[in-house]
Amino acid sequence: MDNCGDFIQLLGPDMSMKILMHLDNPADLIRVCLVSSSWRQFVTANGLCKELCLKLLPEISSVAHTIEVNNLIDPVKLKQRDGSELECLRRNQRVYAFLARALNPFTRKDCISEAISASSTDNYPEESIHNTLEPQDRIEHRASYWSSEGQNDPAVSETLIYKLMAKMCLVTEIHVQPFQAFFQYGFPIYSSKAVRFRMGHPRLLEELHSDTGDSSTCSHKFADNKFIWTYISPEFPMVQENCLQKFKLPEPVLCIGGFLQVELLGRVQRQEMDGLYYICISHVQIVGRPLLPRFDIEMLDATGRCALKYLPETKNCMLSSSGSAKGHNGAYSLFHTFTARLLLRGTRGWEQMILNTLIPASPACANDADDEPPLHPENCS
């Protein structure tokens, strides 16, 4: 051991950074931090977690500046002027290590968890916003779509609000399909002139749950002022065609809070029987990378600041349920159970120590720790 040397000191910072940036797993970089205090200081001071995160998730680069400047995720409490830079570096290390591990590595098209409300509905619940979650516009010989109330003024807009499957999601595209009324003369398509998107979080989470909990009430008219929209997209023109129209955002947006609004601007189709303008939508998709189930965030205040959470028990529950899942035959069930056990074993030990080091398990939040907390290798993730 006397002849062992510190390769970071021997090779110098530039060469050491090049070597460490060849890692392709954030967990490996955190293992480096566990070797010694000097290695941890080297990784923190040079922002290697951020560099590796941007390497794995280049979409994050568009929101990195906002996260850091606005102290948005896992905000630090600066106690001393001299320690402010160090605290920010530690915080950035936690945040980017969290994002690299917590965001789903695959892009999903089913990021919507539930439909929350529509600004108006012509016939509720037959033409409810909940119909827009179905990919088909017909279900068992019945038309499936949302319809606004009729208006004399074609400039009147409408809004649809959706809850995402996670409180944090990196959104890249929104897909919207206008509805074609195949049961009306001429098969009219009730699209809007343009569309715009907003993302954000509820002003009061408790108020949101109490107002939307009962589907038999007027929750389909849930007020737009219950939300704080932290992002507003540019307007996209919508064509009057019966197809799933894809609207790619100028840059990926990190939606913190888990709510998205589709704003339908202007009307183009008048209904022949009453002479009023309507907007009808058959399907909405949100494309992005949500948080993995074992990670979560806690909203701290109305500004959108949040704290990071790691929930190892969530993964245990998922593995237990998947292990007991029954396939179409016995072989599939045994294979599924065996795979689940391998996954469970593979996440023990080092990975659990690393995640507990970065993000303490719930109810503790990552911003509660100024330095690495004690490790808990006996826990399983």
Secondary structure in CASP SS format (residue, H / E / C, confidence):
PFRMAT SS
TARGET T0000
AUTHOR 0000-0000-0000
METHOD secondary structure of the structure
MODEL  1
M C 1.00
D C 1.00
N C 1.00
C C 1.00
G C 1.00
D C 1.00
F H 1.00
I H 1.00
Q H 1.00
L H 1.00
L H 1.00
G C 1.00
P H 1.00
D H 1.00
M H 1.00
S H 1.00
M H 1.00
K H 1.00
I H 1.00
L H 1.00
M C 1.00
H C 1.00
L C 1.00
D C 1.00
N C 1.00
P H 1.00
A H 1.00
D H 1.00
L H 1.00
I H 1.00
R H 1.00
V H 1.00
C H 1.00
L C 1.00
V C 1.00
S C 1.00
S H 1.00
S H 1.00
W H 1.00
R H 1.00
Q H 1.00
F H 1.00
V H 1.00
T H 1.00
A H 1.00
N C 1.00
G C 1.00
L H 1.00
C H 1.00
K H 1.00
E H 1.00
L H 1.00
C H 1.00
L H 1.00
K H 1.00
L H 1.00
L C 1.00
P H 1.00
E H 1.00
I H 1.00
S H 1.00
S H 1.00
V H 1.00
A H 1.00
H H 1.00
T H 1.00
I H 1.00
E H 1.00
V H 1.00
N C 1.00
N C 1.00
L C 1.00
I E 1.00
D C 1.00
P C 1.00
V C 1.00
K C 1.00
L C 1.00
K C 1.00
Q C 1.00
R C 1.00
D C 1.00
G C 1.00
S H 1.00
E H 1.00
L H 1.00
E H 1.00
C H 1.00
L H 1.00
R H 1.00
R H 1.00
N H 1.00
Q H 1.00
R H 1.00
V H 1.00
Y H 1.00
A H 1.00
F H 1.00
L H 1.00
A H 1.00
R H 1.00
A H 1.00
L E 1.00
N C 1.00
P C 1.00
F C 1.00
T C 1.00
R E 1.00
K C 1.00
D E 1.00
C C 1.00
I E 1.00
S E 1.00
E E 1.00
A E 1.00
I E 1.00
S E 1.00
A E 1.00
S C 1.00
S C 1.00
T C 1.00
D C 1.00
N C 1.00
Y C 1.00
P C 1.00
E C 1.00
E C 1.00
S C 1.00
I H 1.00
H H 1.00
N H 1.00
T H 1.00
L H 1.00
E C 1.00
P C 1.00
Q C 1.00
D C 1.00
R E 1.00
I E 1.00
E C 1.00
H C 1.00
R E 1.00
A E 1.00
S C 1.00
Y C 1.00
W E 1.00
S E 1.00
S C 1.00
E C 1.00
G C 1.00
Q E 1.00
N C 1.00
D C 1.00
P C 1.00
A C 1.00
V C 1.00
S C 1.00
E E 1.00
T E 1.00
L E 1.00
I E 1.00
Y E 1.00
K E 1.00
L E 1.00
M C 1.00
A C 1.00
K C 1.00
M E 1.00
C E 1.00
L E 1.00
V E 1.00
T E 1.00
E E 1.00
I E 1.00
H E 1.00
V E 1.00
Q E 1.00
P E 1.00
F C 1.00
Q E 1.00
A C 1.00
F C 1.00
F C 1.00
Q C 1.00
Y C 1.00
G C 1.00
F C 1.00
P C 1.00
I E 1.00
Y C 1.00
S C 1.00
S E 1.00
K E 1.00
A E 1.00
V E 1.00
R E 1.00
F E 1.00
R E 1.00
M E 1.00
G E 1.00
H E 1.00
P E 1.00
R C 1.00
L C 1.00
L H 1.00
E H 1.00
E H 1.00
L H 1.00
H H 1.00
S H 1.00
D H 1.00
T H 1.00
G C 1.00
D C 1.00
S C 1.00
S C 1.00
T C 1.00
C C 1.00
S H 1.00
H H 1.00
K H 1.00
F C 1.00
A C 1.00
D H 1.00
N H 1.00
K H 1.00
F E 1.00
I E 1.00
W E 1.00
T E 1.00
Y E 1.00
I E 1.00
S C 1.00
P C 1.00
E C 1.00
F E 1.00
P E 1.00
M C 1.00
V C 1.00
Q C 1.00
E C 1.00
N C 1.00
C C 1.00
L C 1.00
Q E 1.00
K E 1.00
F E 1.00
K E 1.00
L E 1.00
P E 1.00
E E 1.00
P E 1.00
V E 1.00
L E 1.00
C E 1.00
I E 1.00
G C 1.00
G C 1.00
F E 1.00
L E 1.00
Q E 1.00
V E 1.00
E E 1.00
L E 1.00
L E 1.00
G E 1.00
R E 1.00
V C 1.00
Q E 1.00
R E 1.00
Q C 1.00
E C 1.00
M C 1.00
D C 1.00
G C 1.00
L C 1.00
Y E 1.00
Y E 1.00
I C 1.00
C E 1.00
I E 1.00
S E 1.00
H E 1.00
V E 1.00
Q E 1.00
I E 1.00
V E 1.00
G E 1.00
R E 1.00
P E 1.00
L E 1.00
L C 1.00
P C 1.00
R C 1.00
F E 1.00
D E 1.00
I E 1.00
E E 1.00
M E 1.00
L C 1.00
D C 1.00
A C 1.00
T C 1.00
G C 1.00
R C 1.00
C E 1.00
A E 1.00
L E 1.00
K E 1.00
Y E 1.00
L C 1.00
P H 1.00
E H 1.00
T H 1.00
K H 1.00
N H 1.00
C H 1.00
M H 1.00
L H 1.00
S H 1.00
S H 1.00
S H 1.00
G H 1.00
S C 1.00
A C 1.00
K C 1.00
G C 1.00
H C 1.00
N C 1.00
G H 1.00
A H 1.00
Y H 1.00
S H 1.00
L H 1.00
F H 1.00
H H 1.00
T H 1.00
F H 1.00
T H 1.00
A H 1.00
R H 1.00
L H 1.00
L H 1.00
L H 1.00
R H 1.00
G H 1.00
T C 1.00
R C 1.00
G C 1.00
W H 1.00
E H 1.00
Q H 1.00
M H 1.00
I H 1.00
L H 1.00
N H 1.00
T H 1.00
L H 1.00
I C 1.00
P C 1.00
A E 1.00
S C 1.00
P C 1.00
A C 1.00
C C 1.00
A H 1.00
N H 1.00
D H 1.00
A C 1.00
D C 1.00
D C 1.00
E C 1.00
P C 1.00
P C 1.00
L C 1.00
H C 1.00
P C 1.00
E C 1.00
N C 1.00
C C 1.00
S C 1.00
END
